[in-house]
Amino acid sequence: LIIEKLWEAPTISQEVIDMSRDVLKELNGEQLGYLLELYHQHAVEDTKTRNAVAELLCSDNRFISQKAYNYLIHIQENDKDIVHELKKYEQTEKE
């Protein structure tokens, strides 16, 4: 419900971004999908958020890891660690 309300907001505050980042690992796949789409809509691409989402690439839940991958792949990523994690994820998906 909160995420739905945020869809209507013209911007989201840094405080909301920080708080939402802290609960990423606790969300189910559907909730995560909504939140990552909200991040995309509001161009939330800061380093801390990218790193938090990159941690989800290792999730045992393929739906969650795929959502994280889709979010990160749409960002022009120059962080070597995240690029490495994306490539590792891609290799795992090919196997």
N, CA, C and O atoms as a MOPAC input file, in Angstrom:
PM7 MOZYME 1SCF
protein

 N      0.81700 1    -1.19000 1     0.00000 1
 C      0.00000 1     0.00000 1     0.00000 1
 C      0.86800 1     1.26500 1     0.00000 1
 O      0.56600 1     2.23400 1    -0.69700 1
 N      1.93400 1     1.24400 1     0.77900 1
 C      2.83000 1     2.40000 1     0.82700 1
 C      3.48900 1     2.61100 1    -0.52400 1
 O      3.59700 1     3.74200 1    -0.99800 1
 N      3.92700 1     1.53100 1    -1.14100 1
 C      4.57300 1     1.64100 1    -2.44800 1
 C      3.59500 1     2.19600 1    -3.46600 1
 O      3.97700 1     2.99900 1    -4.31700 1
 N      2.34700 1     1.78100 1    -3.39200 1
 C      1.33600 1     2.31800 1    -4.30900 1
 C      1.19800 1     3.82600 1    -4.14300 1
 O      1.07400 1     4.54700 1    -5.13300 1
 N      1.21700 1     4.31000 1    -2.91000 1
 C      1.13100 1     5.74800 1    -2.66100 1
 C      2.36000 1     6.46800 1    -3.22000 1
 O      2.25500 1     7.57800 1    -3.74300 1
 N      3.52000 1     5.82800 1    -3.10300 1
 C      4.74200 1     6.44800 1    -3.62300 1
 C      4.71900 1     6.58400 1    -5.14400 1
 O      5.36200 1     7.47500 1    -5.69800 1
 N      3.97500 1     5.69700 1    -5.82500 1
 C      3.84400 1     5.79600 1    -7.27800 1
 C      3.23100 1     7.13100 1    -7.67700 1
 O      3.54100 1     7.68500 1    -8.73200 1
 N      2.36300 1     7.63300 1    -6.82200 1
 C      1.66000 1     8.87600 1    -7.11300 1
 C      2.50200 1    10.11000 1    -6.80000 1
 O      2.17400 1    11.20900 1    -7.24700 1
 N      3.57600 1     9.94400 1    -6.04400 1
 C      4.40700 1    11.07900 1    -5.64100 1
 C      5.27800 1    11.54800 1    -6.81200 1
 O      5.80000 1    10.72900 1    -7.56900 1
 N      5.42900 1    12.85600 1    -6.95500 1
 C      6.27800 1    13.36400 1    -8.03100 1
 C      7.76100 1    13.05900 1    -7.78600 1
 O      8.52700 1    12.91000 1    -8.73700 1
 N      8.16200 1    12.96600 1    -6.52600 1
 C      9.52600 1    12.57200 1    -6.15200 1
 C      9.44700 1    11.77300 1    -4.85600 1
 O      8.44200 1    11.79600 1    -4.14600 1
 N     10.53200 1    11.07100 1    -4.57300 1
 C     10.61300 1    10.39300 1    -3.27700 1
 C     11.85500 1    10.91400 1    -2.55500 1
 O     12.89100 1    11.16600 1    -3.17000 1
 N     11.72700 1    11.06600 1    -1.26200 1
 C     12.80400 1    11.65900 1    -0.47500 1
 C     13.94400 1    10.67300 1    -0.26300 1
 O     13.77000 1     9.46000 1    -0.38000 1
 N     15.09800 1    11.21300 1     0.04700 1
 C     16.26400 1    10.37200 1     0.33400 1
 C     16.00000 1     9.49500 1     1.55300 1
 O     16.47400 1     8.36100 1     1.61900 1
 N     15.25000 1    10.01200 1     2.50700 1
 C     14.92200 1     9.23900 1     3.70700 1
 C     14.10800 1     7.99100 1     3.33700 1
 O     14.35300 1     6.91000 1     3.87300 1
 N     13.15800 1     8.13800 1     2.43800 1
 C     12.35400 1     6.99900 1     1.98900 1
 C     13.23700 1     6.00500 1     1.23900 1
 O     13.10900 1     4.79400 1     1.42000 1
 N     14.11800 1     6.51000 1     0.41200 1
 C     15.03300 1     5.62700 1    -0.31900 1
 C     15.90000 1     4.85000 1     0.65500 1
 O     16.05900 1     3.63600 1     0.52000 1
 N     16.46200 1     5.54600 1     1.63600 1
 C     17.31800 1     4.88600 1     2.62600 1
 C     16.55700 1     3.80900 1     3.39200 1
 O     17.06500 1     2.70500 1     3.58600 1
 N     15.35400 1     4.12600 1     3.82100 1
 C     14.55900 1     3.16200 1     4.58500 1
 C     14.16200 1     1.97000 1     3.71300 1
 O     14.19700 1     0.82900 1     4.17300 1
 N     13.79400 1     2.22300 1     2.48600 1
 C     13.38200 1     1.12900 1     1.60500 1
 C     14.56800 1     0.22200 1     1.28000 1
 O     14.41600 1    -0.99500 1     1.16900 1
 N     15.73100 1     0.81500 1     1.13300 1
 C     16.94200 1     0.03000 1     0.83900 1
 C     17.22500 1    -0.95200 1     1.97600 1
 O     17.68200 1    -2.07000 1     1.73800 1
 N     16.95400 1    -0.53300 1     3.19900 1
 C     17.22300 1    -1.36200 1     4.37100 1
 C     16.34100 1    -2.59900 1     4.44400 1
 O     16.69000 1    -3.55700 1     5.13400 1
 N     15.20500 1    -2.60300 1     3.75100 1
 C     14.29200 1    -3.74800 1     3.83100 1
 C     14.27700 1    -4.59700 1     2.55300 1
 O     13.47600 1    -5.52400 1     2.44000 1
 N     15.14000 1    -4.29300 1     1.61100 1
 C     15.13100 1    -5.02600 1     0.34500 1
 C     15.16900 1    -6.54200 1     0.52800 1
 O     14.43100 1    -7.27100 1    -0.13400 1
 N     16.02900 1    -7.01000 1     1.42600 1
 C     16.19000 1    -8.45900 1     1.62100 1
 C     14.96900 1    -9.10900 1     2.27600 1
 O     14.82900 1   -10.33200 1     2.25600 1
 N     14.10000 1    -8.30200 1     2.84800 1
 C     12.93300 1    -8.83000 1     3.54000 1
 C     11.69800 1    -8.92100 1     2.63900 1
 O     10.69500 1    -9.52300 1     3.02200 1
 N     11.76800 1    -8.33900 1     1.46600 1
 C     10.60600 1    -8.28600 1     0.58700 1
 C     10.43800 1    -9.57900 1    -0.19200 1
 O     11.41300 1   -10.26200 1    -0.50700 1
 N      9.19500 1    -9.90400 1    -0.49700 1
 C      8.96400 1   -11.04200 1    -1.38200 1
 C      9.16900 1   -10.55300 1    -2.81800 1
 O      9.37500 1    -9.36100 1    -3.04700 1
 N      9.11500 1   -11.45000 1    -3.75700 1
 C      9.39100 1   -11.10600 1    -5.14600 1
 C      8.48000 1   -10.04200 1    -5.71900 1
 O      8.93800 1    -9.15200 1    -6.43600 1
 N      7.21100 1   -10.12100 1    -5.41700 1
 C      6.25800 1    -9.14400 1    -5.94000 1
 C      6.52400 1    -7.75400 1    -5.35800 1
 O      6.53800 1    -6.76100 1    -6.08500 1
 N      6.73300 1    -7.69500 1    -4.05100 1
 C      7.01300 1    -6.41300 1    -3.40300 1
 C      8.30700 1    -5.81300 1    -3.93900 1
 O      8.38400 1    -4.61300 1    -4.20300 1
 N      9.31700 1    -6.65800 1    -4.09600 1
 C     10.58600 1    -6.19600 1    -4.62800 1
 C     10.41600 1    -5.64800 1    -6.04300 1
 O     10.99100 1    -4.61600 1    -6.39000 1
 N      9.63700 1    -6.33500 1    -6.84100 1
 C      9.38400 1    -5.87500 1    -8.20200 1
 C      8.77300 1    -4.48600 1    -8.22800 1
 O      9.18500 1    -3.63700 1    -9.01900 1
 N      7.79500 1    -4.25200 1    -7.36900 1
 C      7.16600 1    -2.93300 1    -7.29100 1
 C      8.17400 1    -1.87300 1    -6.85000 1
 O      8.23000 1    -0.78500 1    -7.42300 1
 N      8.96400 1    -2.19600 1    -5.83400 1
 C      9.91900 1    -1.22300 1    -5.32100 1
 C     10.99700 1    -0.90300 1    -6.35900 1
 O     11.36200 1     0.25900 1    -6.53200 1
 N     11.50200 1    -1.91600 1    -7.04300 1
 C     12.52700 1    -1.66700 1    -8.05800 1
 C     11.96200 1    -0.87300 1    -9.23200 1
 O     12.66400 1    -0.05800 1    -9.83000 1
 N     10.71600 1    -1.10700 1    -9.55500 1
 C     10.07800 1    -0.31400 1   -10.61200 1
 C      9.92300 1     1.13800 1   -10.14600 1
 O     10.08400 1     2.06700 1   -10.93700 1
 N      9.61400 1     1.32500 1    -8.87200 1
 C      9.53700 1     2.66700 1    -8.31300 1
 C     10.91000 1     3.33800 1    -8.37500 1
 O     11.01300 1     4.51000 1    -8.73700 1
 N     11.95700 1     2.60100 1    -8.02500 1
 C     13.31800 1     3.13100 1    -8.14400 1
 C     13.60200 1     3.55200 1    -9.58600 1
 O     14.16700 1     4.61800 1    -9.83400 1
 N     13.21100 1     2.71800 1   -10.51200 1
 C     13.43800 1     3.01600 1   -11.92800 1
 C     12.66700 1     4.27000 1   -12.34400 1
 O     13.21000 1     5.14600 1   -13.01700 1
 N     11.41700 1     4.34700 1   -11.94300 1
 C     10.56800 1     5.48200 1   -12.28700 1
 C     11.16000 1     6.79600 1   -11.77100 1
 O     11.07500 1     7.82600 1   -12.44000 1
 N     11.75900 1     6.75300 1   -10.58000 1
 C     12.30400 1     7.96300 1    -9.96200 1
 C     13.82100 1     8.07000 1   -10.14100 1
 O     14.47000 1     8.88800 1    -9.48900 1
 N     14.37800 1     7.24400 1   -11.02100 1
 C     15.82000 1     7.27000 1   -11.31400 1
 C     16.67000 1     7.16700 1   -10.05100 1
 O     17.62700 1     7.92000 1    -9.87200 1
 N     16.31100 1     6.23000 1    -9.18000 1
 C     17.09400 1     5.97400 1    -7.97100 1
 C     18.23800 1     5.05500 1    -8.38300 1
 O     18.04300 1     3.86200 1    -8.61400 1
 N     19.42700 1     5.63000 1    -8.46900 1
 C     20.57900 1     4.87300 1    -8.95700 1
 C     21.83000 1     5.17300 1    -8.14700 1
 O     22.94300 1     5.04600 1    -8.65600 1
 N     21.65800 1     5.57100 1    -6.89100 1
 C     22.82400 1     5.90600 1    -6.07000 1
 C     23.61500 1     4.64000 1    -5.74000 1
 O     23.10000 1     3.52700 1    -5.84100 1
 N     24.85000 1     4.82900 1    -5.35400 1
 C     25.77100 1     3.72300 1    -5.10700 1
 C     25.26400 1     2.76400 1    -4.03700 1
 O     25.33300 1     1.54800 1    -4.21600 1
 N     24.76200 1     3.28800 1    -2.94000 1
 C     24.28500 1     2.41900 1    -1.85800 1
 C     23.11700 1     1.56000 1    -2.32500 1
 O     23.04100 1     0.37600 1    -1.99600 1
 N     22.22700 1     2.14400 1    -3.07700 1
 C     21.08200 1     1.37500 1    -3.57500 1
 C     21.53100 1     0.32600 1    -4.58300 1
 O     21.08500 1    -0.82000 1    -4.52500 1
 N     22.39900 1     0.70300 1    -5.49300 1
 C     22.91000 1    -0.27500 1    -6.47500 1
 C     23.58200 1    -1.44000 1    -5.76600 1
 O     23.37400 1    -2.59500 1    -6.13800 1
 N     24.38400 1    -1.14900 1    -4.75100 1
 C     25.06600 1    -2.22000 1    -4.01800 1
 C     24.07700 1    -3.11500 1    -3.27500 1
 O     24.23200 1    -4.33600 1    -3.25300 1
 N     23.07100 1    -2.50900 1    -2.67600 1
 C     22.05700 1    -3.29400 1    -1.95600 1
 C     21.30200 1    -4.20400 1    -2.92000 1
 O     21.03200 1    -5.36200 1    -2.60200 1
 N     20.96500 1    -3.68800 1    -4.08400 1
 C     20.26700 1    -4.50000 1    -5.08100 1
 C     21.20200 1    -5.58200 1    -5.61300 1
 O     20.76600 1    -6.70900 1    -5.84700 1
 N     22.46500 1    -5.26100 1    -5.80700 1
 C     23.43100 1    -6.25200 1    -6.31200 1
 C     23.54900 1    -7.44300 1    -5.36400 1
 O     23.78000 1    -8.56600 1    -5.81100 1
 N     23.39500 1    -7.21100 1    -4.07800 1
 C     23.44000 1    -8.31600 1    -3.11400 1
 C     22.32100 1    -9.32700 1    -3.37700 1
 O     22.45800 1   -10.50500 1    -3.04600 1
 N     21.23600 1    -8.87800 1    -3.95900 1
 C     20.10500 1    -9.76500 1    -4.23500 1
 C     20.36900 1   -10.69700 1    -5.41300 1
 O     19.61700 1   -11.64800 1    -5.62200 1
 N     21.41400 1   -10.44300 1    -6.18000 1
 C     21.75600 1   -11.32900 1    -7.30000 1
 C     22.09300 1   -12.73000 1    -6.80500 1
 O     21.96800 1   -13.70100 1    -7.55200 1
 N     22.51600 1   -12.83800 1    -5.55800 1
 C     22.88500 1   -14.13200 1    -4.97400 1
 C     21.71100 1   -14.83900 1    -4.30100 1
 O     21.89200 1   -15.89100 1    -3.68800 1
 N     20.53200 1   -14.28200 1    -4.40800 1
 C     19.36300 1   -14.87300 1    -3.76100 1
 C     19.07900 1   -16.27100 1    -4.31000 1
 O     19.23100 1   -16.52100 1    -5.50600 1
 N     18.67000 1   -17.17000 1    -3.43100 1
 C     18.25800 1   -18.50700 1    -3.86600 1
 C     16.95100 1   -18.45100 1    -4.64700 1
 O     16.63700 1   -19.36700 1    -5.40700 1
 N     16.20900 1   -17.40000 1    -4.46300 1
 C     14.94700 1   -17.21800 1    -5.16600 1
 C     15.24800 1   -16.58300 1    -6.52400 1
 O     15.63400 1   -15.41600 1    -6.60000 1
 N     15.07000 1   -17.35800 1    -7.59000 1
 C     15.41600 1   -16.87800 1    -8.93100 1
 C     14.56600 1   -15.68400 1    -9.35100 1
 O     15.03400 1   -14.83100 1   -10.10500 1
 N     13.34200 1   -15.61200 1    -8.88200 1
 C     12.48000 1   -14.48300 1    -9.21500 1
 C     13.08000 1   -13.19100 1    -8.66000 1
 O     13.10700 1   -12.16700 1    -9.34200 1
 N     13.55800 1   -13.24900 1    -7.41700 1
 C     14.17500 1   -12.09200 1    -6.77500 1
 C     15.48700 1   -11.73300 1    -7.46500 1
 O     15.72100 1   -10.56400 1    -7.77400 1
 N     16.33600 1   -12.71300 1    -7.70800 1
 C     17.61200 1   -12.41400 1    -8.35100 1
 C     17.41000 1   -11.86200 1    -9.75600 1
 O     18.17500 1   -11.00200 1   -10.19300 1
 N     16.39600 1   -12.33800 1   -10.46900 1
 C     16.10800 1   -11.83000 1   -11.81200 1
 C     15.61800 1   -10.38600 1   -11.75500 1
 O     15.98200 1    -9.57800 1   -12.61000 1
 N     14.80300 1   -10.05600 1   -10.76600 1
 C     14.34100 1    -8.67500 1   -10.59300 1
 C     15.53800 1    -7.75300 1   -10.33600 1
 O     15.63200 1    -6.67300 1   -10.91900 1
 N     16.43900 1    -8.18200 1    -9.47300 1
 C     17.64000 1    -7.39100 1    -9.18100 1
 C     18.48200 1    -7.21900 1   -10.44200 1
 O     18.96800 1    -6.12400 1   -10.72700 1
 N     18.64800 1    -8.28900 1   -11.18500 1
 C     19.42100 1    -8.23100 1   -12.43500 1
 C     18.78800 1    -7.24400 1   -13.41000 1
 O     19.48900 1    -6.41700 1   -13.99300 1
 N     17.49300 1    -7.32200 1   -13.59000 1
 C     16.79900 1    -6.43400 1   -14.52700 1
 C     16.95800 1    -4.96800 1   -14.13800 1
 O     17.14100 1    -4.11000 1   -15.00100 1
 N     16.88900 1    -4.68400 1   -12.85100 1
 C     17.08400 1    -3.30200 1   -12.39300 1
 C     18.50100 1    -2.83200 1   -12.71500 1
 O     18.69700 1    -1.75100 1   -13.27000 1
 N     19.48100 1    -3.65500 1   -12.36000 1
 C     20.87600 1    -3.24500 1   -12.52400 1
 C     21.30800 1    -3.17300 1   -13.98200 1
 O     22.12000 1    -2.32000 1   -14.33900 1
 N     20.79400 1    -4.03300 1   -14.81300 1
 C     21.21300 1    -4.07400 1   -16.20700 1
 C     20.75200 1    -2.82800 1   -16.96500 1
 O     21.33600 1    -2.47300 1   -17.98900 1
 N     19.71400 1    -2.16800 1   -16.46900 1
 C     19.20400 1    -0.96900 1   -17.12800 1
 C     19.94600 1     0.30100 1   -16.70800 1
 O     19.67700 1     1.38600 1   -17.22300 1
 N     20.86900 1     0.15700 1   -15.78300 1
 C     21.66400 1     1.29700 1   -15.31800 1
 C     23.01600 1     1.23800 1   -16.03100 1
 O     23.59900 1     0.16400 1   -16.18000 1
 N     23.49700 1     2.37100 1   -16.45900 1
 C     24.84100 1     2.42100 1   -17.01900 1
 C     25.81900 1     2.22000 1   -15.86600 1
 O     26.18800 1     3.17600 1   -15.18300 1
 N     26.22400 1     1.00800 1   -15.66000 1
 C     27.00200 1     0.64700 1   -14.48000 1
 C     28.49800 1     0.66300 1   -14.77400 1
 O     28.96800 1    -0.00200 1   -15.69700 1
 N     29.23300 1     1.42600 1   -13.98200 1
 C     30.67600 1     1.48300 1   -14.11700 1
 C     31.39600 1     0.90100 1   -12.91300 1
 O     32.62000 1     0.77400 1   -12.92100 1
 N     30.65000 1     0.54900 1   -11.88600 1
 C     31.23700 1    -0.03400 1   -10.68600 1
 C     31.74800 1    -1.43100 1   -11.01900 1
 O     30.96900 1    -2.31300 1   -11.38300 1
 N     33.05000 1    -1.62800 1   -10.89400 1
 C     33.66800 1    -2.90000 1   -11.29000 1
 C     33.09400 1    -4.08300 1   -10.52900 1
 O     32.90300 1    -5.15600 1   -11.10200 1
 N     32.81500 1    -3.89700 1    -9.23700 1
 C     32.28000 1    -4.99600 1    -8.43200 1
 C     30.88700 1    -5.40800 1    -8.91200 1
 O     30.58000 1    -6.59600 1    -9.00200 1
 N     30.06000 1    -4.42800 1    -9.21300 1
 C     28.70800 1    -4.74700 1    -9.67100 1
 C     28.75200 1    -5.35400 1   -11.07200 1
 O     28.01800 1    -6.30100 1   -11.35700 1
 N     29.59000 1    -4.82800 1   -11.93600 1
 C     29.74200 1    -5.41200 1   -13.27500 1
 C     30.17900 1    -6.86500 1   -13.15100 1
 O     29.69300 1    -7.73100 1   -13.87900 1
 N     31.09300 1    -7.12800 1   -12.23400 1
 C     31.55100 1    -8.50100 1   -11.99700 1
 C     30.39600 1    -9.38500 1   -11.52300 1
 O     30.22900 1   -10.50800 1   -12.00000 1
 N     29.59900 1    -8.87000 1   -10.57900 1
 C     28.45600 1    -9.63500 1   -10.07100 1
 C     27.42500 1    -9.90200 1   -11.17000 1
 O     26.84100 1   -10.98400 1   -11.22800 1
 N     27.20500 1    -8.92100 1   -12.03200 1
 C     26.27400 1    -9.11500 1   -13.14700 1
 C     26.77700 1   -10.19700 1   -14.08400 1
 O     25.99500 1   -11.03900 1   -14.52600 1
 N     28.06100 1   -10.19200 1   -14.39700 1
 C     28.62500 1   -11.21400 1   -15.28200 1
 C     28.56400 1   -12.58700 1   -14.63800 1
 O     28.27800 1   -13.58200 1   -15.30300 1
 N     28.83300 1   -12.63500 1   -13.34400 1
 C     28.74800 1   -13.90300 1   -12.60800 1
 C     27.31700 1   -14.43100 1   -12.64200 1
 O     27.09500 1   -15.62500 1   -12.84100 1
 N     26.35200 1   -13.54100 1   -12.44700 1
 C     24.94600 1   -13.93300 1   -12.50300 1
 C     24.59600 1   -14.46600 1   -13.89200 1
 O     23.92900 1   -15.49300 1   -14.01800 1
 N     25.04300 1   -13.77500 1   -14.91600 1
 C     24.76500 1   -14.21100 1   -16.29200 1
 C     25.34400 1   -15.59300 1   -16.56200 1
 O     24.70600 1   -16.41800 1   -17.21600 1
 N     26.54300 1   -15.85100 1   -16.06400 1
 C     27.16700 1   -17.16900 1   -16.22900 1
 C     26.34900 1   -18.24100 1   -15.52600 1
 O     26.13300 1   -19.32200 1   -16.07300 1
 N     25.89900 1   -17.94400 1   -14.32400 1
 C     25.10500 1   -18.89800 1   -13.54800 1
 C     23.80600 1   -19.22700 1   -14.27400 1
 O     23.35600 1   -20.37300 1   -14.26500 1
 N     23.21200 1   -18.23200 1   -14.89400 1
 C     21.95200 1   -18.44200 1   -15.61800 1
 C     22.15200 1   -19.29200 1   -16.87200 1
 O     21.23100 1   -19.98800 1   -17.29800 1
 N     23.33200 1   -19.24500 1   -17.45900 1
 C     23.60700 1   -20.03400 1   -18.66600 1
 C     23.79900 1   -21.51000 1   -18.34800 1
 O     23.57900 1   -22.37000 1   -19.20100 1
 N     24.20700 1   -21.79800 1   -17.12700 1
 C     24.50500 1   -23.19500 1   -16.75700 1
 C     23.27300 1   -24.00400 1   -16.51300 1
 O     23.36600 1   -25.18900 1   -16.19500 1

